[in-house]
Amino acid sequence: MNIKHLTAILRKRYGPDPDYPWQKFPDYAVFRHPHNRKWFCLLARVPADKLGLPGTDMCEIANIKTRPEWVGPLRTRRGILPAYHMNKEHWLTLLLAEMEENDVLDLIGHSFELTR
């Protein structure tokens, strides 16, 4: 899965177009609820070393919200890391290249519900 493909799915499934709130990071896409403007997903390309991984290759990620009691168990799964630049008690980073599409979509759906 990659950001372009996931963006198309999120637009179709949830309706909003992403916004790009940072001039310094023009490719960071934020998906928000249309009625309350709360984020439910951030899509970005981040160097591996910024995620605590070896190297500087760019990684396509999704940041999603989850229940605090799920953070620990989910982080034991392949492709799920502590949240990049978000509250690590409530948010996770998903490495899109390392996860199954259905798992990514399920976690984003859960994030959508939590931020509704």
N, C-alpha and C positions, 0 to 999 in steps of 0.2 A: 504494500500500500504506500502511496506517496501523497504529498500535500495536495497536489492538483486533483487527484481522484477523490480524496476525502472532502475537499472543498465542494466539489460537485454534489456529493452525497449529502452533505450537511445542508446545502442550499435547498435541495429537493425535499429532504426529510423535515427540516425545521423552519424553512422559510426565509430567514434573514440572510442578507448578503453580509459578508464580513466587513468590519471596518479596520482601518490601519492607523491606530492612534499615535504612533511614534515616528517622528520625522527621521530620527537616527536609525530606526529599523523599519524601513518602508515595506518590507515583505512579511512582517509579523501580523498575522490576521487574527482578529478577535471576533468570535461569534457571541452575540448577546441576545437575550430574550427581547422581543420587540416591545413588550409592555412595561418591563421594569428595568431594562438596559443592563441587567446583571450578566456577567460573563458565564458561559458554560463551557467554552473551549477556546484555547489559544493554539494556533498553528504557527510553527517557526522552524527555521533552519539554524542550528546552533553548533559551534565547534564541539567536538567530543570532549575535549579537556574541560569545557565549561560545565559538563555534566558529570565530571569525576571519572571519565573514561580515558583510556590512553589515546594519544594522538590528537590531531587537530582536524581530521576529516569532518565535514559537515554532516550533521544528523538531522533528519526531519523528525520533528516531535509534535505531540499534542499534549497540552497541559489540561487536565480535567479535575473537577472537584469530586471528592468521595467522602464517605462517612469516616470520621476519625478512627473508629474501631476496625475499619477495613484497610487502612493505610499499611500497617505492618504485614498482614497476610498477603496483600496484593504485591507489595514490594519484593516478595520472595519469588515472584513469577518472572520469567524471562521477558525482557523488554520493558519492565516497569521500574522507574527510578524515583528518588525523591524529587519533588517539584523544582523545576528550574525557575528561579526568581518569583516563587509564590510561597504561601504559607504551607510548610511541609506537614503540618498536622491535618490539613484538609485537602491538599492538592497533590497530584502525582504527575510525573512526566511519562508519556508513552513513547517508546522508540518505534516509529511506524514500520520501519524495515524489519523489525524483529518480532512483530506480533501478527496474529491472524486477524484478518479484516473483521470478522464477526466479533471477536473479543474487543477490538478498538471501538466498534460501533455500540456494543453493549455498554461499555464504560462511559462513552460520551452520552448515551441515552440516560444513564444513571445521573451523570453530572447535570444534564438538562433538567431532570426532575428535581434534583436537590436545589437548584438555583431558581426554580420557578417561583 
